[in-house]
C-alpha cells in the first residue's frame, strides 16, 4: 500500500510540475505574441510616418510593380541630407544601390557631392545642390539623368539621424585603414567600434584624407554596411523598438509596407556579394568654386557597369 501511495504522489508531483512548465511556456508564448503584434503595429506606424511619395512615382508605378513581381533588379538612391535650422539643406551623401536578386549581388557607389552635372531646369552645378533646389524629387531626377537609369525608390536620412540610428543599434564595428583624429575623437587603424557621434564624425571626415571625397565616400559606405549587418543580426531583435524610433523621426522614403516586405523576402540575399565602385574624376576651380569633374568616358563606364549589373 505504501509503495502505491508513493507512486501516486510521484505521478501527482510530475503532473503538477508539467502543468507549471506548460503554464510558463503559455505565458511566454502569449507575451511574445503580444510583443509581435505591438511591433507589427509600430512598424506600420513608422512606415506611415516615413512615407513621402514623389510626383514621379505615378509614372514609374507599373514598372516598379512588374519588377517586384518578377524579382527583377531594383535601384535605390540613398540621400544623406545635412539640414540645419534656417537652411533648406544639401545632400551631403548620395549613394546609388542596385540590387539584383538573380545573381544575389548588390552594386553600390557613392556620387561625390561636388560632381559637376546638369541639374534639370537649373543648368550645370554641383550635384548636391539639386536637393537645395528641389528636394528629393529633383535629386532623383538629376541622378537618373546623370546615370541614364531609373531610380525606383529613394530613402532620405538626416545625417544627424545617422547618429540616432547607430546608437539604437548599440554601436557599429568597422575596419579603419587610416588612423586620424577628427572632431575631438581619435580613430586608430584596425577594427574599431563606434557609437553614434563617432560614426557621424568618422563618416564625414575628408580634409585629412589624402583621397579626399573618395576616402570619405568609402567610410560612408562602410558605416552603411555595418549598420545593415548589425540591424539584420539576431542580437538586434531586442533593439527593434529603439531602431524604429530612430528611423521614424529621421527617414523619408517612397517605399510602402507591401514593397518593404517584398524587398525583404526577395532581395535580402543580394547582400551575399557587395560590389563597391568609385566614380573617378578630378578637382577643378571655376569662377572661384571647386567642382569634381567626371570625364565622359568615366560616366559611360559607370552607366555600362550599372546596365550590365541590372541585366545579369
ZATI-494181 format. One record per residue (C-alpha): residue number from 0; residue in three letters; x, y negated, z. Coordinates in pm, 1 decimal, padded with zeros to 6 digits. Last residue first. Example, Ala and Ser with C-alpha at 12.3 -4.5 7.8 and 13.67 -1.06 7.14 Angstrom:
@n=1 | res=Ser | x=01367.0 | y=00106.0 | z=00714.0;
@n=0 | res=Ala | x=01230.0 | y=00450.0 | z=00780.0;
END
This chain:
@n=311 | res=Unk | x=02270.8 | y=-03976.9 | z=-06542.9;
@n=310 | res=Unk | x=02076.5 | y=-04266.8 | z=-06699.1;
@n=309 | res=Unk | x=02083.5 | y=-04500.2 | z=-06398.7;
@n=308 | res=Unk | x=02458.1 | y=-04455.7 | z=-06346.2;
@n=307 | res=Unk | x=02518.4 | y=-04516.8 | z=-06717.0;
@n=306 | res=Unk | x=02332.4 | y=-04850.0 | z=-06704.2;
@n=305 | res=Unk | x=02513.5 | y=-04960.6 | z=-06390.1;
@n=304 | res=Unk | x=02856.6 | y=-04882.1 | z=-06534.4;
@n=303 | res=Unk | x=02763.0 | y=-05045.9 | z=-06864.3;
@n=302 | res=Unk | x=02649.1 | y=-05364.9 | z=-06689.7;
@n=301 | res=Unk | x=02962.4 | y=-05367.1 | z=-06474.1;
@n=300 | res=Unk | x=03189.4 | y=-05328.4 | z=-06778.4;
@n=299 | res=Unk | x=02993.8 | y=-05590.7 | z=-06976.2;
@n=298 | res=Unk | x=03037.3 | y=-05843.9 | z=-06694.8;
@n=297 | res=Unk | x=03407.1 | y=-05756.6 | z=-06682.1;
@n=296 | res=Unk | x=03448.5 | y=-05811.6 | z=-07056.7;
@n=295 | res=Unk | x=03258.7 | y=-06142.5 | z=-07032.6;
@n=294 | res=Unk | x=03512.5 | y=-06270.0 | z=-06780.0;
@n=293 | res=Unk | x=03396.2 | y=-06340.2 | z=-06420.5;
@n=292 | res=Unk | x=03484.8 | y=-06686.0 | z=-06289.2;
@n=291 | res=Unk | x=03454.1 | y=-06741.5 | z=-05914.4;
@n=290 | res=Unk | x=03396.7 | y=-07113.3 | z=-05866.3;
@n=289 | res=Unk | x=03565.6 | y=-07387.1 | z=-05662.5;
@n=288 | res=Unk | x=03423.2 | y=-07740.8 | z=-05694.1;
@n=287 | res=Unk | x=03630.7 | y=-08054.4 | z=-05757.1;
@n=286 | res=Unk | x=03486.1 | y=-08111.8 | z=-06102.0;
@n=285 | res=Unk | x=03573.4 | y=-07754.7 | z=-06193.5;
@n=284 | res=Unk | x=03822.8 | y=-07552.6 | z=-05987.2;
@n=283 | res=Unk | x=03879.3 | y=-07190.0 | z=-06087.9;
@n=282 | res=Unk | x=03903.0 | y=-06866.2 | z=-05894.1;
@n=281 | res=Unk | x=03948.0 | y=-06532.9 | z=-06068.8;
@n=280 | res=Unk | x=03739.8 | y=-06231.7 | z=-06162.8;
@n=279 | res=Unk | x=03687.5 | y=-05865.8 | z=-06085.3;
@n=278 | res=Unk | x=03346.9 | y=-05737.1 | z=-05975.8;
@n=277 | res=Unk | x=03418.2 | y=-05459.7 | z=-05728.0;
@n=276 | res=Unk | x=03271.8 | y=-05109.9 | z=-05719.9;
@n=275 | res=Unk | x=03170.8 | y=-04874.8 | z=-05441.0;
@n=274 | res=Unk | x=03037.5 | y=-04530.4 | z=-05528.4;
@n=273 | res=Unk | x=02858.1 | y=-04362.4 | z=-05238.2;
@n=272 | res=Unk | x=02808.6 | y=-03986.8 | z=-05254.8;
@n=271 | res=Unk | x=02573.3 | y=-03793.2 | z=-05027.9;
@n=270 | res=Unk | x=02382.7 | y=-04114.7 | z=-04950.6;
@n=269 | res=Unk | x=02171.7 | y=-04041.9 | z=-05259.0;
@n=268 | res=Unk | x=02018.8 | y=-03772.3 | z=-05037.9;
@n=267 | res=Unk | x=01775.2 | y=-04030.4 | z=-04894.2;
@n=266 | res=Unk | x=01601.6 | y=-04088.1 | z=-05229.0;
@n=265 | res=Unk | x=01301.9 | y=-03853.9 | z=-05231.6;
@n=264 | res=Unk | x=01168.9 | y=-03846.9 | z=-04873.7;
@n=263 | res=Unk | x=01293.5 | y=-04182.5 | z=-04750.4;
@n=262 | res=Unk | x=01221.6 | y=-04369.6 | z=-05072.5;
@n=261 | res=Unk | x=00872.1 | y=-04223.0 | z=-05090.6;
@n=260 | res=Unk | x=00801.1 | y=-04316.5 | z=-04729.1;
@n=259 | res=Unk | x=00925.6 | y=-04669.8 | z=-04798.1;
@n=258 | res=Unk | x=00706.0 | y=-04692.3 | z=-05106.6;
@n=257 | res=Unk | x=00398.5 | y=-04583.1 | z=-04910.4;
@n=256 | res=Unk | x=00485.2 | y=-04837.3 | z=-04632.7;
@n=255 | res=Unk | x=00536.4 | y=-05142.1 | z=-04854.2;
@n=254 | res=Unk | x=00850.8 | y=-05277.0 | z=-05020.6;
@n=253 | res=Unk | x=00858.7 | y=-05646.5 | z=-05113.7;
@n=252 | res=Unk | x=01104.9 | y=-05718.5 | z=-04834.1;
@n=251 | res=Unk | x=01170.4 | y=-05967.5 | z=-04554.0;
@n=250 | res=Unk | x=01394.7 | y=-05897.1 | z=-04256.2;
@n=249 | res=Unk | x=01483.0 | y=-06079.1 | z=-03933.6;
@n=248 | res=Unk | x=01194.6 | y=-06051.5 | z=-03685.9;
@n=247 | res=Unk | x=01071.0 | y=-05709.3 | z=-03791.5;
@n=246 | res=Unk | x=01417.7 | y=-05558.9 | z=-03819.2;
@n=245 | res=Unk | x=01531.3 | y=-05641.2 | z=-03466.9;
@n=244 | res=Unk | x=01203.4 | y=-05531.2 | z=-03305.7;
@n=243 | res=Unk | x=01201.4 | y=-05213.4 | z=-03515.1;
@n=242 | res=Unk | x=01558.3 | y=-05136.4 | z=-03409.4;
@n=241 | res=Unk | x=01470.8 | y=-05180.9 | z=-03041.2;
@n=240 | res=Unk | x=01184.0 | y=-04930.8 | z=-03065.0;
@n=239 | res=Unk | x=01387.7 | y=-04686.0 | z=-03272.4;
@n=238 | res=Unk | x=01671.3 | y=-04670.2 | z=-03019.1;
@n=237 | res=Unk | x=01573.0 | y=-04332.4 | z=-02871.5;
@n=236 | res=Unk | x=01594.2 | y=-04176.4 | z=-03217.5;
@n=235 | res=Unk | x=01940.9 | y=-04322.7 | z=-03272.6;
@n=234 | res=Unk | x=02119.9 | y=-04012.6 | z=-03144.4;
@n=233 | res=Unk | x=01973.3 | y=-03811.1 | z=-03432.9;
@n=232 | res=Unk | x=02166.3 | y=-04021.6 | z=-03683.1;
@n=231 | res=Unk | x=01986.4 | y=-04221.7 | z=-03952.7;
@n=230 | res=Unk | x=02047.8 | y=-04562.5 | z=-03794.4;
@n=229 | res=Unk | x=02412.5 | y=-04488.6 | z=-03720.0;
@n=228 | res=Unk | x=02493.1 | y=-04386.9 | z=-04075.6;
@n=227 | res=Unk | x=02286.8 | y=-04673.0 | z=-04221.8;
@n=226 | res=Unk | x=02452.2 | y=-04923.9 | z=-03988.1;
@n=225 | res=Unk | x=02799.0 | y=-04790.7 | z=-04075.1;
@n=224 | res=Unk | x=02729.2 | y=-04819.3 | z=-04448.1;
@n=223 | res=Unk | x=02604.8 | y=-05176.5 | z=-04401.6;
@n=222 | res=Unk | x=02914.5 | y=-05266.5 | z=-04198.4;
@n=221 | res=Unk | x=03141.2 | y=-05111.9 | z=-04463.8;
@n=220 | res=Unk | x=02964.8 | y=-05300.4 | z=-04741.4;
@n=219 | res=Unk | x=03021.6 | y=-05624.7 | z=-04552.8;
@n=218 | res=Unk | x=03387.8 | y=-05535.3 | z=-04497.2;
@n=217 | res=Unk | x=03437.4 | y=-05468.6 | z=-04867.7;
@n=216 | res=Unk | x=03273.6 | y=-05800.1 | z=-04959.8;
@n=215 | res=Unk | x=03506.4 | y=-05987.8 | z=-04725.9;
@n=214 | res=Unk | x=03805.8 | y=-05828.4 | z=-04894.4;
@n=213 | res=Unk | x=03666.2 | y=-05927.8 | z=-05235.2;
@n=212 | res=Unk | x=03592.1 | y=-06280.9 | z=-05115.1;
@n=211 | res=Unk | x=03955.7 | y=-06345.6 | z=-05023.5;
@n=210 | res=Unk | x=04189.3 | y=-06061.6 | z=-05116.5;
@n=209 | res=Unk | x=04469.8 | y=-06203.9 | z=-04899.8;
@n=208 | res=Unk | x=04220.1 | y=-06206.6 | z=-04608.1;
@n=207 | res=Unk | x=04264.5 | y=-06489.9 | z=-04358.2;
@n=206 | res=Unk | x=04009.8 | y=-06703.4 | z=-04545.3;
@n=205 | res=Unk | x=03757.7 | y=-06418.4 | z=-04577.6;
@n=204 | res=Unk | x=03595.7 | y=-06339.1 | z=-04242.5;
@n=203 | res=Unk | x=03217.0 | y=-06299.1 | z=-04255.1;
@n=202 | res=Unk | x=03174.4 | y=-05924.7 | z=-04199.6;
@n=201 | res=Unk | x=03403.5 | y=-05912.5 | z=-03894.8;
@n=200 | res=Unk | x=03228.2 | y=-06215.5 | z=-03741.9;
@n=199 | res=Unk | x=02886.2 | y=-06050.6 | z=-03778.9;
@n=198 | res=Unk | x=03016.5 | y=-05714.7 | z=-03657.3;
@n=197 | res=Unk | x=03177.5 | y=-05879.0 | z=-03352.5;
@n=196 | res=Unk | x=02853.1 | y=-06050.3 | z=-03252.7;
@n=195 | res=Unk | x=02651.8 | y=-05730.1 | z=-03294.0;
@n=194 | res=Unk | x=02891.1 | y=-05495.9 | z=-03112.4;
@n=193 | res=Unk | x=03183.1 | y=-05339.7 | z=-03292.0;
@n=192 | res=Unk | x=03358.0 | y=-05005.1 | z=-03256.4;
@n=191 | res=Unk | x=03705.1 | y=-04978.9 | z=-03409.0;
@n=190 | res=Unk | x=03878.9 | y=-04709.6 | z=-03614.1;
@n=189 | res=Unk | x=04214.8 | y=-04825.2 | z=-03741.9;
@n=188 | res=Unk | x=04371.3 | y=-05168.6 | z=-03762.2;
@n=187 | res=Unk | x=04313.9 | y=-05419.0 | z=-03484.5;
@n=186 | res=Unk | x=04028.2 | y=-05673.9 | z=-03486.8;
@n=185 | res=Unk | x=04078.3 | y=-05950.0 | z=-03231.6;
@n=184 | res=Unk | x=03788.6 | y=-06180.4 | z=-03143.3;
@n=183 | res=Unk | x=03769.1 | y=-06556.6 | z=-03084.1;
@n=182 | res=Unk | x=03601.8 | y=-06627.8 | z=-03416.9;
@n=181 | res=Unk | x=03872.1 | y=-06447.5 | z=-03611.6;
@n=180 | res=Unk | x=04179.5 | y=-06241.1 | z=-03536.3;
@n=179 | res=Unk | x=04320.9 | y=-06000.5 | z=-03792.7;
@n=178 | res=Unk | x=04448.8 | y=-05645.6 | z=-03842.1;
@n=177 | res=Unk | x=04382.2 | y=-05507.6 | z=-04188.7;
@n=176 | res=Unk | x=04256.8 | y=-05158.4 | z=-04279.3;
@n=175 | res=Unk | x=03963.0 | y=-05154.7 | z=-04035.2;
@n=174 | res=Unk | x=03773.7 | y=-04825.5 | z=-04012.3;
@n=173 | res=Unk | x=03423.9 | y=-04899.7 | z=-03887.5;
@n=172 | res=Unk | x=03210.1 | y=-04793.3 | z=-03589.2;
@n=171 | res=Unk | x=02872.6 | y=-04952.3 | z=-03516.3;
@n=170 | res=Unk | x=02711.6 | y=-05086.2 | z=-03198.7;
@n=169 | res=Unk | x=02420.6 | y=-04976.8 | z=-02975.8;
@n=168 | res=Unk | x=02184.8 | y=-04954.1 | z=-03271.3;
@n=167 | res=Unk | x=01980.6 | y=-05249.5 | z=-03140.4;
@n=166 | res=Unk | x=02308.5 | y=-05443.0 | z=-03104.4;
@n=165 | res=Unk | x=02385.6 | y=-05380.4 | z=-03471.4;
@n=164 | res=Unk | x=02040.8 | y=-05500.3 | z=-03576.6;
@n=163 | res=Unk | x=02047.2 | y=-05811.5 | z=-03357.7;
@n=162 | res=Unk | x=02385.1 | y=-05916.7 | z=-03500.6;
@n=161 | res=Unk | x=02265.7 | y=-05855.6 | z=-03854.4;
@n=160 | res=Unk | x=01974.9 | y=-06083.9 | z=-03768.6;
@n=159 | res=Unk | x=02213.8 | y=-06379.7 | z=-03765.2;
@n=158 | res=Unk | x=02272.8 | y=-06292.9 | z=-04128.8;
@n=157 | res=Unk | x=01901.1 | y=-06346.6 | z=-04198.3;
@n=156 | res=Unk | x=01800.5 | y=-06042.1 | z=-04394.7;
@n=155 | res=Unk | x=01640.2 | y=-06023.7 | z=-04738.6;
@n=154 | res=Unk | x=01549.9 | y=-05688.4 | z=-04888.9;
@n=153 | res=Unk | x=01471.6 | y=-05661.6 | z=-05258.3;
@n=152 | res=Unk | x=01296.5 | y=-05402.3 | z=-05468.9;
@n=151 | res=Unk | x=01281.8 | y=-05304.9 | z=-05835.6;
@n=150 | res=Unk | x=01569.2 | y=-05519.3 | z=-05960.6;
@n=149 | res=Unk | x=01568.0 | y=-05465.6 | z=-06335.8;
@n=148 | res=Unk | x=01886.4 | y=-05484.5 | z=-06542.7;
@n=147 | res=Unk | x=02085.1 | y=-05721.9 | z=-06763.3;
@n=146 | res=Unk | x=02345.8 | y=-05778.6 | z=-06489.1;
@n=145 | res=Unk | x=02340.0 | y=-06160.9 | z=-06490.4;
@n=144 | res=Unk | x=01974.9 | y=-06182.2 | z=-06596.4;
@n=143 | res=Unk | x=01855.8 | y=-05943.4 | z=-06326.4;
@n=142 | res=Unk | x=02078.9 | y=-06115.5 | z=-06070.2;
@n=141 | res=Unk | x=01926.9 | y=-06453.8 | z=-06154.0;
@n=140 | res=Unk | x=01568.4 | y=-06322.4 | z=-06140.0;
@n=139 | res=Unk | x=01627.5 | y=-06161.0 | z=-05800.1;
@n=138 | res=Unk | x=01780.2 | y=-06481.0 | z=-05658.9;
@n=137 | res=Unk | x=01496.3 | y=-06684.5 | z=-05812.9;
@n=136 | res=Unk | x=01231.8 | y=-06486.2 | z=-05624.6;
@n=135 | res=Unk | x=01435.8 | y=-06455.1 | z=-05304.5;
@n=134 | res=Unk | x=01441.9 | y=-06832.7 | z=-05257.5;
@n=133 | res=Unk | x=01409.8 | y=-07076.6 | z=-05546.1;
@n=132 | res=Unk | x=01677.8 | y=-07343.2 | z=-05549.7;
@n=131 | res=Unk | x=01859.0 | y=-07256.1 | z=-05225.5;
@n=130 | res=Unk | x=01842.3 | y=-06886.9 | z=-05317.1;
@n=129 | res=Unk | x=01984.4 | y=-06951.8 | z=-05663.0;
@n=128 | res=Unk | x=02270.0 | y=-07142.7 | z=-05498.4;
@n=127 | res=Unk | x=02433.4 | y=-06806.0 | z=-05418.6;
@n=126 | res=Unk | x=02500.4 | y=-06753.7 | z=-05788.9;
@n=125 | res=Unk | x=02721.4 | y=-07060.2 | z=-05812.9;
@n=124 | res=Unk | x=02607.5 | y=-07283.7 | z=-06099.8;
@n=123 | res=Unk | x=02528.6 | y=-07290.7 | z=-06471.8;
@n=122 | res=Unk | x=02180.3 | y=-07404.9 | z=-06566.7;
@n=121 | res=Unk | x=01882.7 | y=-07461.8 | z=-06338.0;
@n=120 | res=Unk | x=01578.6 | y=-07311.4 | z=-06512.1;
@n=119 | res=Unk | x=01721.0 | y=-06961.6 | z=-06487.3;
@n=118 | res=Unk | x=02052.7 | y=-06969.2 | z=-06294.6;
@n=117 | res=Unk | x=02339.1 | y=-06918.5 | z=-06538.4;
@n=116 | res=Unk | x=02641.2 | y=-06774.9 | z=-06365.6;
@n=115 | res=Unk | x=02962.9 | y=-06881.6 | z=-06191.5;
@n=114 | res=Unk | x=03023.5 | y=-06632.9 | z=-05908.1;
@n=113 | res=Unk | x=03068.8 | y=-06820.5 | z=-05578.1;
@n=112 | res=Unk | x=02869.3 | y=-06564.7 | z=-05377.5;
@n=111 | res=Unk | x=03073.9 | y=-06269.7 | z=-05496.1;
@n=110 | res=Unk | x=02831.0 | y=-06000.4 | z=-05621.7;
@n=109 | res=Unk | x=02879.7 | y=-05698.8 | z=-05396.6;
@n=108 | res=Unk | x=02867.8 | y=-05351.2 | z=-05542.5;
@n=107 | res=Unk | x=02693.8 | y=-05026.6 | z=-05455.9;
@n=106 | res=Unk | x=02623.9 | y=-04716.4 | z=-05662.0;
@n=105 | res=Unk | x=02448.3 | y=-04440.9 | z=-05467.2;
@n=104 | res=Unk | x=02471.7 | y=-04083.2 | z=-05588.7;
@n=103 | res=Unk | x=02246.7 | y=-03781.5 | z=-05533.8;
@n=102 | res=Unk | x=02277.2 | y=-03698.9 | z=-05906.7;
@n=101 | res=Unk | x=01904.2 | y=-03689.6 | z=-05987.3;
@n=100 | res=Unk | x=01822.6 | y=-03902.1 | z=-05679.9;
@n=99 | res=Unk | x=01999.7 | y=-04205.6 | z=-05835.6;
@n=98 | res=Unk | x=02000.0 | y=-04507.4 | z=-05602.9;
@n=97 | res=Unk | x=02139.3 | y=-04841.7 | z=-05723.8;
@n=96 | res=Unk | x=02241.1 | y=-05090.4 | z=-05455.2;
@n=95 | res=Unk | x=02312.2 | y=-05450.1 | z=-05554.9;
@n=94 | res=Unk | x=02470.5 | y=-05657.5 | z=-05280.3;
@n=93 | res=Unk | x=02433.0 | y=-06035.2 | z=-05249.7;
@n=92 | res=Unk | x=02572.7 | y=-06196.1 | z=-04933.2;
@n=91 | res=Unk | x=02574.8 | y=-06556.0 | z=-04805.0;
@n=90 | res=Unk | x=02255.2 | y=-06623.8 | z=-04994.2;
@n=89 | res=Unk | x=02203.1 | y=-06991.9 | z=-04927.0;
@n=88 | res=Unk | x=01989.6 | y=-07176.7 | z=-04675.2;
@n=87 | res=Unk | x=01695.1 | y=-07416.8 | z=-04689.2;
@n=86 | res=Unk | x=01867.6 | y=-07621.9 | z=-04417.5;
@n=85 | res=Unk | x=01703.0 | y=-07809.2 | z=-04126.7;
@n=84 | res=Unk | x=01779.3 | y=-07529.5 | z=-03880.7;
@n=83 | res=Unk | x=02021.4 | y=-07280.2 | z=-04026.8;
@n=82 | res=Unk | x=01978.0 | y=-07012.5 | z=-04285.5;
@n=81 | res=Unk | x=02266.8 | y=-06792.0 | z=-04397.6;
@n=80 | res=Unk | x=02097.2 | y=-06527.7 | z=-04606.2;
@n=79 | res=Unk | x=02214.6 | y=-06170.9 | z=-04659.0;
@n=78 | res=Unk | x=02029.8 | y=-06055.9 | z=-04969.2;
@n=77 | res=Unk | x=02020.0 | y=-05686.5 | z=-05054.1;
@n=76 | res=Unk | x=01902.0 | y=-05617.6 | z=-05408.7;
@n=75 | res=Unk | x=01757.1 | y=-05271.1 | z=-05467.0;
@n=74 | res=Unk | x=01773.1 | y=-05075.4 | z=-05793.7;
@n=73 | res=Unk | x=01585.7 | y=-04744.5 | z=-05837.0;
@n=72 | res=Unk | x=01684.0 | y=-04431.3 | z=-06027.1;
@n=71 | res=Unk | x=01398.2 | y=-04197.8 | z=-06134.4;
@n=70 | res=Unk | x=01205.8 | y=-03980.6 | z=-05889.0;
@n=69 | res=Unk | x=00927.1 | y=-03931.0 | z=-06145.4;
@n=68 | res=Unk | x=00656.3 | y=-04074.6 | z=-05917.6;
@n=67 | res=Unk | x=00893.9 | y=-04343.8 | z=-05789.4;
@n=66 | res=Unk | x=00995.6 | y=-04442.1 | z=-06139.9;
@n=65 | res=Unk | x=00638.1 | y=-04449.3 | z=-06264.9;
@n=64 | res=Unk | x=00520.7 | y=-04663.9 | z=-05972.8;
@n=63 | res=Unk | x=00813.7 | y=-04904.2 | z=-06024.4;
@n=62 | res=Unk | x=00748.7 | y=-04938.0 | z=-06399.0;
@n=61 | res=Unk | x=00375.4 | y=-04993.5 | z=-06348.0;
@n=60 | res=Unk | x=00436.2 | y=-05253.2 | z=-06074.1;
@n=59 | res=Unk | x=00705.3 | y=-05452.0 | z=-06256.8;
@n=58 | res=Unk | x=00489.2 | y=-05737.0 | z=-06390.4;
@n=57 | res=Unk | x=00291.8 | y=-05752.2 | z=-06064.9;
@n=56 | res=Unk | x=00612.7 | y=-05773.9 | z=-05860.5;
@n=55 | res=Unk | x=00727.7 | y=-06087.7 | z=-06049.2;
@n=54 | res=Unk | x=00541.7 | y=-06318.7 | z=-05811.3;
@n=53 | res=Unk | x=00738.5 | y=-06170.7 | z=-05522.7;
@n=52 | res=Unk | x=00593.2 | y=-05990.2 | z=-05221.9;
@n=51 | res=Unk | x=00686.5 | y=-06058.2 | z=-04858.1;
@n=50 | res=Unk | x=00624.7 | y=-05753.9 | z=-04638.8;
@n=49 | res=Unk | x=00831.4 | y=-05780.5 | z=-04321.3;
@n=48 | res=Unk | x=00538.4 | y=-05829.8 | z=-04083.0;
@n=47 | res=Unk | x=00337.8 | y=-05551.0 | z=-04249.6;
@n=46 | res=Unk | x=00639.6 | y=-05321.5 | z=-04226.0;
@n=45 | res=Unk | x=00670.7 | y=-05401.6 | z=-03854.5;
@n=44 | res=Unk | x=00301.3 | y=-05337.1 | z=-03787.1;
@n=43 | res=Unk | x=00319.4 | y=-05002.6 | z=-03968.3;
@n=42 | res=Unk | x=00636.4 | y=-04907.2 | z=-03781.8;
@n=41 | res=Unk | x=00461.8 | y=-05003.1 | z=-03456.6;
@n=40 | res=Unk | x=00162.1 | y=-04785.8 | z=-03536.6;
@n=39 | res=Unk | x=00387.8 | y=-04492.0 | z=-03623.0;
@n=38 | res=Unk | x=00596.7 | y=-04555.8 | z=-03310.9;
@n=37 | res=Unk | x=00287.4 | y=-04555.2 | z=-03086.7;
@n=36 | res=Unk | x=00155.7 | y=-04240.4 | z=-03252.2;
@n=35 | res=Unk | x=00498.9 | y=-04079.0 | z=-03206.3;
@n=34 | res=Unk | x=00504.8 | y=-04186.0 | z=-02840.2;
@n=33 | res=Unk | x=00155.4 | y=-04044.3 | z=-02779.1;
@n=32 | res=Unk | x=00260.1 | y=-03715.2 | z=-02936.9;
@n=31 | res=Unk | x=00582.1 | y=-03708.6 | z=-02736.9;
@n=30 | res=Unk | x=00385.7 | y=-03762.3 | z=-02414.5;
@n=29 | res=Unk | x=00138.7 | y=-03487.9 | z=-02509.7;
@n=28 | res=Unk | x=00422.4 | y=-03248.5 | z=-02595.1;
@n=27 | res=Unk | x=00592.1 | y=-03326.5 | z=-02262.8;
@n=26 | res=Unk | x=00265.4 | y=-03286.0 | z=-02072.3;
@n=25 | res=Unk | x=00198.7 | y=-02952.7 | z=-02243.0;
@n=24 | res=Unk | x=00550.6 | y=-02832.9 | z=-02169.5;
@n=23 | res=Unk | x=00501.1 | y=-02924.6 | z=-01804.5;
@n=22 | res=Unk | x=00168.7 | y=-02738.9 | z=-01794.7;
@n=21 | res=Unk | x=00324.8 | y=-02435.6 | z=-01964.0;
@n=20 | res=Unk | x=00607.8 | y=-02434.1 | z=-01707.9;
@n=19 | res=Unk | x=00365.3 | y=-02467.1 | z=-01416.2;
@n=18 | res=Unk | x=00135.3 | y=-02199.5 | z=-01561.3;
@n=17 | res=Unk | x=00430.1 | y=-01961.1 | z=-01601.5;
@n=16 | res=Unk | x=00543.7 | y=-02040.0 | z=-01247.4;
@n=15 | res=Unk | x=00199.3 | y=-01944.6 | z=-01112.6;
@n=14 | res=Unk | x=00181.3 | y=-01637.0 | z=-01332.6;
@n=13 | res=Unk | x=00522.6 | y=-01520.4 | z=-01204.1;
@n=12 | res=Unk | x=00411.8 | y=-01577.6 | z=-00843.2;
@n=11 | res=Unk | x=00088.0 | y=-01380.8 | z=-00897.0;
@n=10 | res=Unk | x=00285.4 | y=-01094.3 | z=-01050.4;
@n=9 | res=Unk | x=00528.2 | y=-01096.3 | z=-00757.9;
@n=8 | res=Unk | x=00242.2 | y=-01112.2 | z=-00509.3;
@n=7 | res=Unk | x=00065.8 | y=-00820.1 | z=-00682.0;
@n=6 | res=Unk | x=00387.0 | y=-00617.0 | z=-00670.1;
@n=5 | res=Unk | x=00434.0 | y=-00695.1 | z=-00301.3;
@n=4 | res=Unk | x=00075.3 | y=-00591.2 | z=-00233.2;
@n=3 | res=Unk | x=00129.9 | y=-00265.8 | z=-00423.9;
@n=2 | res=Unk | x=00454.9 | y=-00194.5 | z=-00228.4;
@n=1 | res=Unk | x=00276.5 | y=-00240.1 | z=00098.6;
@n=0 | res=Unk | x=00000.0 | y=00000.0 | z=00000.0;
END
